[in-house]
Amino acid sequence: MWQDDAHRAVKIHLHFEVLKGVPVDARVTPAACSEPGQLRAMLQADRLYVVDRGYADYSLFHDILEARSSFVARVKDNTAFTVAEERSPTAAAADAGVVRDVVLAKLGTDHPKDCLRRSVRLVVVRPIKTDGQAEELWLLTDRLELPAELVALAYKYRWTVELFFRWFKCILGCRHLLATDANGVAIQVYAALIASLLIVLWTGRKPTKRTWEMIQFYLMGWASVEELEAHLKTLEVADKRE
């Protein structure tokens, strides 16, 4: 936006359900605000929150547990911890890139601020990259019973929200703001989210660029309802083949 020193950008904080491929909650705020703080204010029960290193906050992890939910969170690879139990990765876990699976006796240092005082688990994953470089992922979770390969898979699914944001900006038109005041920006963002949800409800699958274009053609009168329904039927055929 860059109107002045007090109005430079906006940020959307999104709860995204990866298995359905849809947003389930959102807030629009000024860009200069705390992302962990916004998540803390939006916590819900019976969720598995999968977050990256920007949310690595022990007090936030505590609040997630207090909200009766769980977490899989990437933490820094120099995180301090004390081992309670070292688990040998299964064959399935090793195939998923898991190189270490540890139940922790204590997380963090002796400083109370830096220690989550309950049993948690650290799963270390070394993903294979196309350039031959491997970067370890340190994944912290309270789910002690969850197979290590599923912990790794949960974090892998976290990237689907990045794909959604790309679709949200490029296809739904939210790369360019139509208004410069807070209400106008909020209306544009929420309208785009509603459109995304309506497409999922109508098509029964995650939105695609082709489907969005066909709906636009229909709304502009360039395509008939029969042509739109024919397009949706091709999606059903593709789902059956998959």
C-alpha positions as CSV (number, residue, x, y, z in Angstrom):
1,M,0.0,0.0,0.0
2,W,2.8,2.4,1.0
3,Q,0.5,5.4,1.8
4,D,2.6,6.7,4.7
5,D,4.7,5.4,7.6
6,A,1.7,4.1,9.4
7,H,0.0,2.4,6.4
8,R,2.5,0.3,4.5
9,A,1.1,-3.1,4.1
10,V,-1.5,-5.6,5.3
11,K,-1.3,-9.2,6.3
12,I,-3.8,-12.0,6.3
13,H,-3.6,-14.6,9.1
14,L,-5.2,-17.8,7.8
15,H,-6.3,-21.1,9.3
16,F,-6.0,-23.5,6.4
17,E,-7.4,-27.1,6.5
18,V,-4.9,-29.0,4.3
19,L,-7.0,-32.1,3.8
20,K,-9.9,-30.1,2.4
21,G,-7.8,-27.5,0.7
22,V,-9.9,-24.6,2.1
23,P,-9.5,-21.7,4.6
24,V,-11.5,-22.1,7.7
25,D,-10.7,-18.8,9.5
26,A,-9.0,-15.6,8.6
27,R,-8.1,-12.2,10.0
28,V,-6.8,-9.1,8.2
29,T,-4.3,-6.9,10.1
30,P,-1.6,-4.4,9.5
31,A,1.6,-6.1,8.4
32,A,3.5,-5.0,11.5
33,C,1.9,-7.4,14.0
34,S,2.9,-10.6,15.8
35,E,2.0,-13.7,13.8
36,P,2.3,-16.0,16.9
37,G,0.1,-13.5,18.8
38,Q,-2.6,-13.7,16.1
39,L,-2.5,-17.5,16.1
40,R,-2.8,-17.5,19.9
41,A,-5.9,-15.3,19.6
42,M,-7.5,-17.7,17.0
43,L,-6.8,-21.1,18.6
44,Q,-9.5,-23.7,18.4
45,A,-9.9,-27.1,20.0
46,D,-9.3,-30.5,18.4
47,R,-6.8,-29.2,15.8
48,L,-3.3,-30.3,14.8
49,Y,-1.5,-27.0,14.2
50,V,1.4,-27.4,11.7
51,V,3.6,-24.3,11.8
52,D,7.0,-23.2,10.6
53,R,9.9,-21.7,12.5
54,G,8.3,-18.2,12.6
55,Y,5.9,-19.6,15.2
56,A,8.6,-21.4,17.4
57,D,7.4,-20.0,20.7
58,Y,7.2,-22.3,23.7
59,S,4.5,-20.2,25.3
60,L,2.5,-20.5,22.1
61,F,2.9,-24.3,22.2
62,H,1.7,-24.3,25.8
63,D,-1.4,-22.3,24.7
64,I,-2.1,-24.7,21.9
65,L,-2.1,-27.6,24.4
66,E,-4.3,-25.6,26.8
67,A,-6.8,-25.1,23.9
68,R,-7.0,-28.9,23.7
69,S,-5.2,-29.1,20.4
70,S,-1.8,-30.5,19.3
71,F,1.1,-29.2,17.2
72,V,3.8,-30.1,14.8
73,A,6.2,-27.2,14.7
74,R,9.6,-26.7,13.0
75,V,12.2,-25.4,15.5
76,K,15.8,-24.3,15.1
77,D,18.4,-27.0,14.8
78,N,20.2,-25.6,17.9
79,T,17.3,-26.0,20.2
80,A,18.3,-27.2,23.7
81,F,16.8,-30.4,25.0
82,T,17.4,-33.3,27.3
83,V,16.7,-36.8,26.1
84,A,14.3,-39.1,27.9
85,E,13.9,-41.9,25.3
86,E,15.7,-42.5,22.0
87,R,13.6,-44.3,19.5
88,S,14.9,-46.3,16.5
89,P,13.2,-45.1,13.3
90,T,11.1,-47.8,11.6
91,A,11.6,-48.7,7.9
92,A,8.6,-46.5,7.0
93,A,10.0,-43.6,8.9
94,A,13.5,-44.0,7.4
95,D,11.9,-44.1,3.9
96,A,10.2,-40.7,4.8
97,G,13.6,-39.3,5.7
98,V,13.4,-39.6,9.4
99,V,16.9,-39.8,10.9
100,R,16.1,-39.4,14.6
101,D,13.1,-39.8,16.9
102,V,13.5,-38.6,20.5
103,V,11.1,-38.2,23.4
104,L,12.3,-35.3,25.5
105,A,12.6,-35.1,29.2
106,K,12.9,-31.4,29.0
107,L,12.8,-28.8,26.2
108,G,14.9,-25.7,26.4
109,T,17.3,-24.4,29.0
110,D,16.8,-24.2,32.8
111,H,15.3,-20.7,32.3
112,P,11.5,-21.1,32.9
113,K,10.7,-18.9,30.0
114,D,12.4,-21.2,27.6
115,C,11.1,-24.6,28.8
116,L,7.8,-26.4,27.9
117,R,7.2,-28.5,31.0
118,R,5.6,-31.6,29.6
119,S,6.6,-34.6,27.5
120,V,7.2,-33.7,23.9
121,R,8.9,-35.3,21.0
122,L,11.5,-34.3,18.5
123,V,11.5,-35.8,15.0
124,V,14.5,-35.0,12.8
125,V,13.9,-35.3,9.1
126,R,16.5,-34.9,6.3
127,P,14.6,-34.2,3.1
128,I,16.1,-35.0,-0.3
129,K,16.5,-31.9,-2.5
130,T,17.1,-31.8,-6.3
131,D,20.3,-30.0,-6.0
132,G,21.8,-32.7,-3.8
133,Q,21.8,-30.5,-0.7
134,A,20.0,-31.9,2.4
135,E,18.7,-29.7,5.2
136,E,17.6,-31.2,8.4
137,L,14.1,-30.3,9.7
138,W,13.7,-30.4,13.4
139,L,10.0,-31.1,14.1
140,L,8.6,-30.7,17.6
141,T,5.3,-32.3,18.5
142,D,3.3,-33.3,21.6
143,R,1.9,-36.4,19.7
144,L,4.0,-39.1,21.2
145,E,2.0,-41.9,19.6
146,L,2.0,-40.6,16.1
147,P,4.3,-42.6,13.7
148,A,7.4,-40.6,12.8
149,E,6.7,-40.8,9.1
150,L,3.3,-39.1,9.7
151,V,4.9,-36.3,11.6
152,A,7.1,-35.7,8.6
153,L,4.2,-36.0,6.3
154,A,2.2,-33.4,8.3
155,Y,4.9,-30.9,7.9
156,K,5.2,-31.6,4.2
157,Y,1.4,-30.8,3.9
158,R,2.1,-27.4,5.5
159,W,3.3,-26.2,2.1
160,T,-0.2,-26.6,0.6
161,V,-1.1,-23.3,2.3
162,E,1.7,-21.6,0.2
163,L,0.1,-23.0,-2.9
164,F,-3.2,-21.6,-1.8
165,F,-1.7,-18.2,-1.3
166,R,-0.3,-18.3,-4.8
167,W,-3.7,-19.2,-6.1
168,F,-5.3,-16.6,-3.9
169,K,-3.1,-13.8,-5.2
170,C,-2.7,-14.8,-8.8
171,I,-6.1,-16.3,-9.7
172,L,-8.5,-14.6,-7.3
173,G,-6.9,-11.2,-8.0
174,C,-5.6,-10.3,-4.5
175,R,-2.1,-9.5,-5.7
176,H,-3.4,-6.0,-6.5
177,L,-5.5,-4.2,-3.9
178,L,-8.6,-2.4,-5.2
179,A,-8.8,-0.1,-2.1
180,T,-6.3,1.5,0.2
181,D,-8.3,1.8,3.4
182,A,-8.7,-1.0,6.0
183,N,-12.4,-1.8,5.3
184,G,-11.8,-1.9,1.5
185,V,-8.9,-4.3,1.8
186,A,-10.8,-6.5,4.3
187,I,-13.8,-6.7,1.9
188,Q,-11.6,-7.7,-1.1
189,V,-9.8,-10.4,1.0
190,Y,-13.0,-11.9,2.5
191,A,-14.8,-11.8,-0.9
192,A,-11.9,-13.8,-2.4
193,L,-12.0,-16.3,0.4
194,I,-15.8,-16.7,0.0
195,A,-15.3,-17.2,-3.7
196,S,-12.8,-19.9,-3.0
197,L,-15.1,-21.7,-0.6
198,L,-18.0,-21.5,-3.1
199,I,-15.9,-23.0,-5.8
200,V,-15.0,-25.9,-3.5
201,L,-18.7,-26.4,-2.5
202,W,-19.8,-26.3,-6.2
203,T,-17.0,-28.5,-7.7
204,G,-16.3,-30.8,-4.8
205,R,-12.6,-30.3,-5.2
206,K,-9.8,-27.8,-4.7
207,P,-10.0,-24.7,-7.0
208,T,-8.0,-24.7,-10.2
209,K,-7.2,-21.9,-12.7
210,R,-9.3,-23.5,-15.5
211,T,-12.3,-23.8,-13.2
212,W,-12.0,-20.2,-12.1
213,E,-11.8,-19.1,-15.7
214,M,-14.8,-21.1,-16.7
215,I,-16.9,-19.6,-13.9
216,Q,-15.8,-16.1,-15.0
217,F,-16.8,-16.9,-18.6
218,Y,-20.2,-18.0,-17.3
219,L,-20.8,-14.9,-15.2
220,M,-19.8,-12.7,-18.1
221,G,-22.2,-14.5,-20.4
222,W,-19.4,-16.0,-22.6
223,A,-20.2,-19.6,-21.5
224,S,-23.6,-21.3,-21.0
225,V,-24.6,-23.2,-18.0
226,E,-24.4,-26.4,-20.1
227,E,-20.7,-25.6,-20.9
228,L,-20.0,-24.9,-17.3
229,E,-21.6,-28.2,-16.2
230,A,-19.7,-30.0,-18.9
231,H,-16.4,-28.6,-17.5
232,L,-17.4,-29.8,-14.0
233,K,-18.1,-33.3,-15.3
234,T,-14.6,-33.5,-16.7
235,L,-13.3,-32.9,-13.2
236,E,-15.4,-35.8,-11.9
237,V,-14.0,-38.0,-14.6
238,A,-10.4,-36.9,-13.7
239,D,-11.1,-37.7,-10.0
240,K,-12.3,-41.2,-10.8
241,R,-9.1,-41.8,-12.9
242,E,-7.0,-40.7,-10.0
